[in-house]
């Protein structure tokens, strides 16, 4: 059965949300399977993709070259 993009995004969000919610500040500097990303950098990358996807859906310009720090301590 083929899934729509909306269904795929919903599945991805359903799987990612519990993982993201389970991360505490003490884990932000920890490693990930992606050698170039620690947990903080991977979360920031994930958030950047989500924010930019929302902007693209609204037909706005996006900039994937900027990686703001969405993850604040505390």
Long-range contacts (C-beta under 8 A, 24 or more apart in sequence): 16-46, 20-46, 25-73, 25-74, 28-71, 28-73, 40-69, 40-71, 41-67, 43-70, 43-71, 44-68, 44-69, 44-70, 44-71, 47-71
